[in-house]
Amino acid sequence: MAGFVIEGEVTAGMLVRLPFKEKVMMTAAIDHIQFVRRPDGDVVCLCIRCATPEEVTLWEALKIKDRTVEIIKAV
């Protein structure tokens, strides 16, 4: 996932919380972070490690675009 940090700091090991359906959240651990320099600013890429090809397909099917996601500390 790539985008801009609106508030706070994001580090590897934190969790991304994505609303999947109205009352269902999907959570994934951030494996590592990369940065991409663009003319409109540096983009933060939150990298999530997938264990299987099916998991990659699921993330692609979510079509996460133009959404604000919540990042939380792992417990």
N, C-alpha and C positions, 0 to 999 in steps of 0.2 A: 504494500500500500504506500502510495506516495502523496505527500501534501505538505501543508504548513502547520507548524505548532502555533496554536492560538495563545496558549497560556501554560506556564510551567516548563518543566524539563522532562524529556523522555529518555529512558535508558534501557539497555538490553535487560531482559528478565521481567520487565513490567508487562502488564496484560492489556490487550486491546479488547474492548467490549463493543460488540456490534449488535444492534437490534436486528433480529432475523425475521421475526413476525411481531405483531402488536405487543405481545407480552412474553416473548421468548428472546433471550440474549444468547449470543454465541461469544465465547471468550477464547483467546489464543495468546500464548506467550510470545513476546518479541524476542527473537533469536539474536538479531544484531541490527544495527542501524547504519545506513549509508546516506550520503548526501550527494545531490546532483545540483550543479550550478546552472541556473537558467537566467535569462535576461530580467525576469520579473522577481528574482530572488532565489535563494537556496531552497531546494525541496528536500524534505526529510523522507527517506524511504524506510518504512518499518518492515523488516524482513521476518517472515514466519517460516519455520521449518516444518515441512509436511512429511509425514511418515509414509504415506502411500500416494500413488497417482490419483486415487479416488478423492483424496483430501484436496489435492490441487484442483481437481475438477469442481469440487464444492465451492472453493474460494472464488474460482473464476465465474461460477454460476451466480454468485451473490451480486456481481456487477456493482461493486462499491465505487460510486463516483459522486462527487459533489455532495458528500455527507460529512457531518461532524461526528467523530467517534470519541468515545471516552477511553482514556488510558488510566489504569489504576495500578497501584503497587501490588505485587504478589504477596500473599499472606504466608 
